[in-house]
Amino acid sequence: MMKFAHGRRIAGAVAAIALLAGAAPASANEFEPQIRAFYDGAVKSWLSDPAVVDAVKAQNEAHAGFDDAKVEALDQQWRAEKDAGSGPLIDKVLANALSQYLKGKKEGAGGKITEVFVMDAKGLNVGQSDVTSDYMQGDEAKWQKTYGAGPDAVFVDEVEFDDSSESFQSQVSGTVVDPATGEAIGAITVGVAVENL
């Protein structure tokens, strides 16, 4: 509860400063320099790690023939499994090697990361540290403004209160690139606890 109260004070101070400056309260812009520095220093190197690249490439091959109906069916299955507490699709993704890699990265970040997940060329989860609310991220800015924008794209979203971690976080997302071709193959999203930067 102390962390929650502390977070509320930080958000209040950020909102007050933003209002005095005539800006929107608690926007990602308040923390964007620190978030981008964290991304560049701690996350960017993961994008060329074979653990990430090989997993994304393998899933892109496996999902190449999926149409919109198949993607929607998988997303609905994921949501139903999340509501039930588990299921074969969620269990398979959480148990894979990439998810184990991402969990290790989250645990080693000293409380700065609230979640991390990697998506394929269709916006479907490849691996993740924690269960996401849905399986398909392709309709969201985190995927559209990174994978959809091409190599080297980085998108920093607004700061929001995350109920599950009881902290204020901003998601930073970047494009995963195949180092052999230089082409975008997927995306990564990292939830950053702004209080801990």
TORVEXNU-534306 format. One record per atom (N, C-alpha, C, CB): residue in three letters; y, z, x. Coordinates in steps of 0.2 Angstrom, whole numbers, padded with zeros to 4 digits, always signed. Glycine has a CB too. Layout:
AlaYZX...
END
This chain:
Met-0006+0000+0004Met+0000+0000+0000Met+0006+0000+0004Met+0000+0006-0005Met+0006+0003+0010Met+0012+0003+0015Met+0014-0004+0017Met+0010+0007+0021Lys+0008-0008+0018Lys+0010-0015+0020Lys+0013-0019+0015Lys+0003-0018+0022Phe+0011-0017+0008Phe+0014-0021+0003Phe+0021-0019+0002Phe+0010-0019-0004Ala+0023-0012+0003Ala+0030-0010+0002Ala+0034-0013+0008Ala+0030-0002+0002His+0031-0013+0014His+0035-0016+0019His+0036-0023+0018His+0031-0015+0026Gly+0031-0027+0016Gly+0032-0034+0014Gly+0037-0035+0009Gly+0026-0037+0012Arg+0038-0031+0004Arg+0043-0032-0001Arg+0050-0031+0002Arg+0041-0027-0007Arg+0050-0026+0006Arg+0057-0025+0009Arg+0059-0031+0014Arg+0057-0018+0014Ile+0054-0034+0017Ile+0056-0040+0021Ile+0058-0045+0017Ile+0050-0042+0025Ala+0054-0046+0011Ala+0056-0052+0007Ala+0063-0050+0003Ala+0051-0052+0001Gly+0064-0044+0002Gly+0071-0042-0001Gly+0076-0044+0004Gly+0071-0035-0003Ala+0075-0042+0010Ala+0080-0043+0015Ala+0081-0051+0016Ala+0079-0040+0022Val+0076-0055+0016Val+0076-0062+0017Val+0080-0065+0011Val+0069-0065+0018Ala+0078-0063+0005Ala+0081-0065-0001Ala+0089-0064-0001Ala+0078-0063-0007Ala+0091-0058+0001Ala+0098-0056+0001Ala+0102-0060+0006Ala+0099-0049+0003Ile+0099-0061+0012Ile+0102-0065+0017Ile+0103-0072+0015Ile+0098-0065+0024Ala+0097-0075+0012Ala+0098-0082+0009Ala+0103-0083+0004Ala+0091-0084+0007Leu+0103-0078-0001Leu+0108-0078-0006Leu+0115-0078-0003Leu+0107-0073-0011Leu+0116-0074+0002Leu+0123-0073+0005Leu+0125-0080+0008Leu+0123-0068+0010Ala+0120-0083+0011Ala+0121-0089+0014Ala+0121-0095+0010Ala+0116-0091+0020Gly+0120-0094+0003Gly+0120-0099-0002Gly+0114-0103-0002Gly+0126-0104-0001Ala+0108-0101+0001Ala+0102-0105+0001Ala+0097-0102-0004Ala+0099-0104+0008Ala+0092-0105-0005Ala+0086-0103-0009Ala+0083-0097-0006Ala+0081-0108-0011Pro+0081-0092-0010Pro+0078-0086-0007Pro+0071-0087-0005Pro+0078-0080-0013Ala+0070-0083+0001Ala+0063-0083+0003Ala+0060-0090+0004Ala+0059-0079-0001Ser+0063-0095+0007Ser+0060-0101+0008Ser+0057-0101+0015Ser+0066-0107+0007Ala+0053-0106+0016Ala+0049-0107+0022Ala+0054-0108+0028Ala+0044-0112+0022Asn+0060-0110+0026Asn+0065-0112+0031Asn+0067-0106+0035Asn+0071-0115+0028Glu+0067-0100+0032Glu+0069-0094+0035Glu+0064-0092+0041Glu+0068-0088+0030Phe+0058-0094+0041Phe+0053-0092+0046Phe+0050-0099+0050Phe+0047-0089+0043Glu+0053-0105+0048Glu+0050-0111+0050Glu+0050-0111+0058Glu+0053-0117+0047Pro+0055-0109+0061Pro+0054-0110+0069Pro+0049-0106+0072Pro+0061-0108+0072Gln+0048-0099+0069Gln+0043-0095+0072Gln+0036-0098+0070Gln+0043-0088+0069Ile+0035-0101+0063Ile+0029-0103+0061Ile+0027-0110+0065Ile+0029-0105+0054Arg+0032-0114+0066Arg+0030-0120+0071Arg+0029-0118+0078Arg+0037-0125+0071Ala+0032-0113+0080Ala+0030-0111+0087Ala+0023-0108+0087Ala+0035-0105+0090Phe+0021-0104+0082Phe+0014-0101+0082Phe+0009-0107+0081Phe+0014-0097+0076Tyr+0011-0112+0077Tyr+0006-0118+0076Tyr+0006-0122+0083Tyr+0009-0123+0071Asp+0011-0123+0086Asp+0011-0127+0093Asp+0007-0123+0098Asp+0018-0128+0095Gly+0008-0116+0098Gly+0005-0112+0103Gly-0002-0110+0102Gly+0009-0106+0105Ala-0004-0109+0096Ala-0010-0106+0094Ala-0015-0110+0090Ala-0009-0100+0090Val-0012-0115+0087Val-0017-0119+0082Val-0018-0126+0084Val-0014-0119+0075Lys-0013-0129+0087Lys-0013-0137+0088Lys-0019-0139+0093Lys-0007-0139+0092Ser-0021-0134+0098Ser-0026-0136+0102Ser-0033-0136+0099Ser-0026-0131+0108Trp-0033-0133+0093Trp-0040-0133+0089Trp-0041-0140+0087Trp-0040-0128+0083Leu-0036-0144+0085Leu-0037-0150+0082Leu-0040-0155+0086Leu-0030-0153+0080Ser-0041-0154+0093Ser-0044-0159+0097Ser-0051-0156+0099Ser-0040-0161+0103Asp-0053-0150+0097Asp-0059-0147+0098Asp-0065-0150+0095Asp-0059-0139+0096Pro-0070-0152+0099Pro-0076-0156+0096Pro-0078-0152+0089Pro-0081-0156+0101Ala-0078-0145+0089Ala-0080-0142+0083Ala-0077-0144+0077Ala-0079-0134+0084Val-0070-0146+0078Val-0066-0148+0072Val-0067-0155+0071Val-0059-0146+0073Val-0066-0159+0076Val-0066-0167+0076Val-0073-0169+0073Val-0065-0170+0082Asp-0079-0167+0076Asp-0085-0169+0075Asp-0087-0167+0068Asp-0090-0166+0080Ala-0085-0161+0065Ala-0087-0159+0058Ala-0083-0164+0053Ala-0085-0152+0057Val-0077-0165+0055Val-0073-0169+0050Val-0076-0176+0050Val-0065-0169+0052Lys-0077-0179+0056Lys-0080-0186+0056Lys-0087-0186+0052Lys-0081-0188+0063Ala-0091-0181+0053Ala-0097-0181+0050Ala-0097-0181+0042Ala-0102-0175+0052Gln-0092-0177+0040Gln-0091-0176+0033Gln-0088-0183+0030Gln-0087-0170+0031Asn-0083-0186+0034Asn-0080-0192+0032Asn-0086-0197+0031Asn-0075-0195+0037Glu-0090-0198+0035Glu-0096-0202+0034Glu-0100-0201+0028Glu-0100-0202+0041Ala-0102-0194+0027Ala-0106-0192+0022Ala-0103-0193+0015Ala-0108-0185+0023His-0096-0193+0015His-0092-0193+0009His-0089-0200+0008His-0087-0188+0008Ala-0090-0205+0012Ala-0087-0212+0012Ala-0088-0215+0005Ala-0090-0216+0017Gly-0094-0214+0002Gly-0095-0218-0004Gly-0093-0214-0011Gly-0102-0219-0005Phe-0090-0208-0010Phe-0088-0204-0016Phe-0082-0207-0019Phe-0086-0197-0013Asp-0083-0208-0026Asp-0077-0210-0030Asp-0073-0204-0033Asp-0079-0215-0035Asp-0068-0206-0037Asp-0064-0200-0039Asp-0068-0196-0044Asp-0058-0203-0043Ala-0073-0199-0048Ala-0077-0195-0052Ala-0081-0190-0048Ala-0081-0199-0057Lys-0084-0192-0043Lys-0088-0188-0039Lys-0084-0182-0036Lys-0092-0192-0033Val-0078-0184-0033Val-0074-0179-0030Val-0072-0173-0036Val-0068-0182-0027Glu-0070-0176-0042Glu-0069-0171-0047Glu-0074-0167-0049Glu-0066-0175-0053Ala-0080-0170-0049Ala-0086-0166-0051Ala-0088-0160-0046Ala-0093-0170-0052Leu-0087-0162-0039Leu-0088-0157-0034Leu-0082-0151-0035Leu-0088-0160-0027Asp-0076-0153-0036Asp-0071-0148-0037Asp-0072-0144-0043Asp-0064-0152-0038Gln-0075-0146-0048Gln-0076-0142-0054Gln-0082-0137-0052Gln-0078-0146-0060Gln-0087-0140-0049Gln-0093-0136-0047Gln-0090-0130-0042Gln-0098-0140-0043Trp-0086-0131-0038Trp-0083-0126-0033Trp-0079-0121-0037Trp-0078-0130-0028Arg-0075-0123-0042Arg-0071-0118-0046Arg-0076-0114-0050Arg-0067-0122-0051Ala-0081-0117-0053Ala-0086-0113-0057Ala-0090-0108-0052Ala-0091-0117-0060Glu-0092-0110-0046Glu-0095-0106-0042Glu-0090-0100-0039Glu-0098-0109-0035Lys-0084-0101-0038Lys-0079-0096-0036Lys-0079-0091-0042Lys-0072-0099-0035Asp-0078-0093-0048Asp-0078-0089-0054Asp-0084-0084-0054Asp-0077-0093-0060Ala-0090-0087-0052Ala-0096-0084-0053Ala-0097-0079-0047Ala-0102-0088-0053Gly-0093-0080-0041Gly-0094-0076-0036Gly-0098-0079-0030Gly-0097-0070-0037Ser-0101-0084-0031Ser-0105-0088-0026Ser-0108-0094-0029Ser-0110-0084-0022Gly-0111-0098-0025Gly-0115-0104-0027Gly-0117-0108-0021Gly-0111-0108-0033Pro-0121-0113-0023Pro-0124-0117-0017Pro-0119-0121-0013Pro-0129-0122-0020Leu-0114-0124-0016Leu-0109-0128-0013Leu-0104-0123-0009Leu-0104-0132-0018Ile-0102-0118-0011Ile-0098-0113-0008Ile-0102-0110-0002Ile-0095-0107-0012Asp-0108-0108-0003Asp-0112-0105+0002Asp-0114-0110+0008Asp-0119-0102-0001Lys-0115-0116+0006Lys-0116-0121+0011Lys-0110-0122+0016Lys-0118-0128+0008Val-0104-0122+0013Val-0098-0123+0017Val-0096-0117+0021Val-0092-0125+0012Leu-0097-0111+0018Leu-0095-0105+0022Leu-0100-0104+0027Leu-0095-0099+0017Ala-0106-0106+0027Ala-0111-0105+0032Ala-0111-0110+0038Ala-0118-0105+0029Asn-0107-0116+0037Asn-0108-0121+0042Asn-0104-0119+0048Asn-0105-0127+0039Ala-0106-0123+0054Ala-0103-0121+0060Ala-0096-0121+0061Ala-0106-0126+0065Leu-0092-0126+0057Leu-0085-0126+0057Leu-0082-0120+0054Leu-0082-0132+0054Ser-0085-0117+0048Ser-0082-0111+0045Ser-0083-0105+0050Ser-0086-0110+0039Gln-0089-0105+0054Gln-0090-0100+0058Gln-0084-0100+0064Gln-0097-0100+0061Tyr-0083-0106+0066Tyr-0078-0107+0071Tyr-0071-0105+0069Tyr-0077-0114+0073Leu-0069-0107+0062Leu-0063-0105+0060Leu-0062-0097+0058Leu-0062-0109+0053Lys-0068-0094+0056Lys-0068-0087+0055Lys-0066-0083+0062Lys-0074-0084+0052Gly-0069-0086+0067Gly-0068-0083+0074Gly-0060-0084+0076Gly-0072-0086+0079Lys-0057-0089+0074Lys-0050-0090+0076Lys-0046-0086+0072Lys-0048-0098+0074Lys-0048-0085+0065Lys-0044-0080+0061Lys-0044-0073+0064Lys-0046-0080+0054Glu-0050-0071+0065Glu-0051-0064+0068Glu-0048-0063+0075Glu-0059-0063+0069Gly-0047-0068+0079Gly-0044-0067+0085Gly-0037-0068+0085Gly-0047-0072+0090Ala-0034-0069+0079Ala-0027-0070+0079Ala-0022-0064+0078Ala-0025-0075+0073Gly-0026-0058+0078Gly-0022-0052+0078Gly-0018-0051+0071Gly-0017-0051+0083Gly-0021-0053+0066Gly-0017-0052+0059Gly-0012-0057+0057Gly-0014-0045+0059Lys-0011-0062+0062Lys-0006-0067+0060Lys-0009-0073+0056Lys-0004-0071+0067Ile-0015-0073+0055Ile-0018-0078+0051Ile-0022-0075+0045Ile-0023-0083+0055Thr-0020-0077+0039Thr-0023-0075+0033Thr-0029-0079+0030Thr-0018-0074+0027Glu-0029-0085+0032Glu-0034-0090+0030Glu-0033-0096+0034Glu-0034-0092+0023Val-0038-0100+0035Val-0038-0107+0038Val-0044-0111+0036Val-0039-0106+0046Phe-0042-0117+0034Phe-0047-0122+0032Phe-0045-0129+0034Phe-0048-0121+0024Val-0051-0133+0035Val-0050-0140+0037Val-0053-0144+0031Val-0054-0141+0043Met-0049-0150+0030Met-0051-0155+0025Met-0052-0161+0028Met-0045-0155+0020Asp-0056-0165+0024Asp-0058-0172+0027Asp-0053-0177+0024Asp-0065-0174+0024Ala-0055-0184+0025Ala-0051-0189+0023Ala-0050-0190+0015Ala-0054-0196+0026Lys-0054-0186+0011Lys-0053-0186+0004Lys-0050-0180+0002Lys-0060-0187+0001Gly-0048-0175+0006Gly-0045-0169+0004Gly-0050-0164+0003Gly-0040-0170-0001Leu-0056-0165+0004Leu-0062-0160+0002Leu-0062-0155+0008Leu-0068-0164+0001Asn-0064-0149+0007Asn-0065-0144+0012Asn-0071-0146+0016Asn-0066-0137+0009Val-0070-0145+0023Val-0075-0146+0028Val-0078-0139+0030Val-0073-0151+0034Gly-0073-0135+0032Gly-0074-0128+0034Gly-0069-0124+0032Gly-0076-0128+0041Gln-0070-0117+0032Gln-0065-0112+0030Gln-0066-0105+0032Gln-0063-0113+0023Ser-0061-0101+0033Ser-0062-0094+0035Ser-0064-0090+0029Ser-0057-0092+0039Asp-0061-0092+0023Asp-0061-0088+0017Asp-0062-0093+0011Asp-0055-0084+0016Val-0065-0091+0006Val-0066-0096+0000Val-0059-0098-0003Val-0070-0092-0006Thr-0058-0104-0004Thr-0052-0107-0007Thr-0053-0107-0014Thr-0050-0114-0004Ser-0047-0108-0018Ser-0047-0108-0025Ser-0050-0114-0028Ser-0041-0107-0028Asp-0050-0120-0024Asp-0053-0126-0026Asp-0056-0130-0020Asp-0048-0131-0029Tyr-0060-0135-0021Tyr-0063-0138-0015Tyr-0059-0144-0013Tyr-0070-0140-0018Met-0055-0147-0018Met-0052-0153-0016Met-0044-0152-0016Met-0053-0159-0022Gln-0041-0153-0010Gln-0034-0152-0008Gln-0030-0158-0008Gln-0034-0148-0002Gly-0033-0164-0010Gly-0030-0170-0009Gly-0024-0171-0014Gly-0035-0176-0010Asp-0024-0167-0019Asp-0018-0168-0023Asp-0012-0163-0022Asp-0020-0167-0031Glu-0013-0160-0016Glu-0008-0155-0014Glu-0004-0157-0008Glu-0011-0148-0012Ala+0002-0155-0007Ala+0007-0156-0001Ala+0004-0155+0005Ala+0013-0153-0002Lys+0000-0150+0006Lys-0004-0148+0012Lys-0008-0154+0015Lys-0008-0142+0012Trp-0011-0158+0011Trp-0015-0164+0013Trp-0011-0170+0013Trp-0021-0164+0009Gln-0007-0171+0008Gln-0003-0177+0007Gln+0003-0178+0012Gln+0001-0177+0000Lys+0006-0172+0015Lys+0011-0173+0020Lys+0008-0172+0027Lys+0016-0167+0018Thr+0002-0172+0028Thr-0001-0172+0034Thr-0006-0178+0035Thr-0005-0165+0036Tyr-0012-0177+0032Tyr-0016-0183+0033Tyr-0013-0189+0030Tyr-0023-0182+0029Gly-0010-0189+0024Gly-0006-0194+0021Gly+0000-0197+0025Gly-0004-0192+0014Ala+0002-0193+0029Ala+0008-0195+0033Ala+0006-0198+0040Ala+0013-0189+0034Gly+0000-0197+0042Gly-0003-0200+0049Gly-0003-0194+0054Gly+0002-0205+0050Pro-0004-0197+0060Pro-0005-0192+0066Pro+0002-0189+0068Pro-0007-0196+0072Asp+0001-0183+0070Asp+0006-0179+0072Asp+0011-0175+0067Asp+0011-0182+0077Ala+0009-0177+0061Ala+0012-0174+0055Ala+0011-0166+0055Ala+0010-0177+0048Val+0016-0162+0053Val+0016-0155+0052Val+0020-0153+0046Val+0018-0151+0058Phe+0017-0149+0042Phe+0021-0147+0035Phe+0021-0140+0035Phe+0018-0151+0029Val+0027-0137+0034Val+0027-0130+0033Val+0029-0128+0026Val+0032-0126+0038Asp+0025-0125+0022Asp+0027-0124+0015Asp+0031-0117+0014Asp+0020-0123+0011Glu+0033-0116+0008Glu+0037-0110+0007Glu+0033-0104+0008Glu+0040-0110+0000Val+0037-0098+0009Val+0034-0092+0009Val+0032-0089+0002Val+0039-0087+0013Glu+0026-0087+0001Glu+0024-0084-0005Glu+0020-0077-0004Glu+0020-0089-0009Phe+0020-0073-0009Phe+0016-0067-0008Phe+0009-0069-0010Phe+0019-0062-0013Asp+0004-0067-0006Asp-0003-0069-0007Asp-0006-0062-0009Asp-0006-0071+0000Asp-0009-0062-0015Asp-0012-0056-0018Asp-0018-0054-0014Asp-0014-0058-0025Ser-0022-0059-0012Ser-0028-0057-0009Ser-0027-0053-0002Ser-0033-0063-0008Ser-0022-0055+0002Ser-0021-0052+0008Ser-0015-0047+0008Ser-0019-0057+0013Glu-0012-0046+0002Glu-0006-0042+0001Glu-0001-0043+0006Glu-0009-0034+0000Ser+0000-0049+0007Ser+0006-0051+0012Ser+0009-0057+0011Ser+0002-0051+0019Phe+0015-0057+0014Phe+0019-0064+0013Phe+0017-0069+0018Phe+0027-0062+0013Gln+0015-0074+0015Gln+0013-0080+0020Gln+0016-0086+0018Gln+0005-0080+0019Ser+0016-0090+0024Ser+0017-0097+0023Ser+0012-0101+0026Ser+0024-0099+0027Gln+0010-0107+0023Gln+0005-0111+0025Gln+0008-0117+0030Gln+0001-0114+0019Val+0005-0117+0035Val+0007-0123+0040Val+0001-0128+0040Val+0009-0120+0047Ser+0002-0134+0039Ser-0003-0139+0039Ser-0002-0144+0044Ser-0004-0142+0032Gly-0007-0147+0047Gly-0006-0153+0052Gly-0012-0158+0051Gly-0006-0150+0059Thr-0011-0164+0054Thr-0016-0169+0054Thr-0021-0168+0059Thr-0012-0176+0054Val-0027-0169+0057Val-0033-0169+0062Val-0034-0176+0064Val-0040-0166+0059Val-0034-0178+0071Val-0034-0185+0073Val-0040-0186+0077Val-0028-0186+0077Asp-0043-0191+0077Asp-0049-0193+0081Asp-0046-0195+0088Asp-0053-0199+0078Pro-0048-0191+0093Pro-0045-0193+0100Pro-0047-0199+0102Pro-0047-0187+0104Ala-0053-0202+0100Ala-0055-0208+0102Ala-0051-0214+0100Ala-0063-0209+0101Thr-0049-0214+0094Thr-0045-0219+0091Thr-0038-0218+0089Thr-0048-0221+0084Gly-0036-0211+0089Gly-0029-0209+0088Gly-0027-0210+0080Gly-0024-0214+0092Glu-0032-0211+0076Glu-0031-0211+0069Glu-0032-0205+0066Glu-0036-0216+0066Ala-0029-0203+0060Ala-0029-0197+0056Ala-0036-0198+0053Ala-0024-0197+0051Ile-0040-0192+0053Ile-0046-0191+0050Ile-0047-0186+0045Ile-0052-0191+0055Gly-0042-0181+0045Gly-0042-0175+0040Gly-0036-0171+0041Gly-0048-0171+0042Ala-0036-0165+0039Ala-0030-0160+0040Ala-0033-0153+0041Ala-0026-0161+0034Ile-0028-0149+0043Ile-0030-0142+0044Ile-0024-0138+0040Ile-0030-0139+0051Thr-0025-0132+0037Thr-0020-0128+0034Thr-0022-0121+0037Thr-0020-0128+0026Val-0016-0118+0039Val-0017-0111+0041Val-0012-0107+0038Val-0015-0111+0049Gly-0014-0101+0034Gly-0010-0097+0031Gly-0007-0092+0037Gly-0014-0093+0026Val-0001-0091+0037Val+0002-0087+0042Val+0006-0081+0039Val+0007-0091+0047Ala+0004-0075+0041Ala+0007-0069+0039Ala+0014-0068+0042Ala+0002-0063+0040Val+0019-0070+0039Val+0026-0070+0042Val+0028-0063+0044Val+0031-0073+0037Glu+0026-0058+0041Glu+0027-0051+0043Glu+0025-0050+0050Glu+0025-0046+0039Asn+0019-0053+0052Asn+0016-0052+0059Asn+0018-0057+0064Asn+0009-0052+0058Leu+0022-0061+0063Leu+0024-0066+0068Leu+0029-0062+0074Leu+0028-0072+0065
END
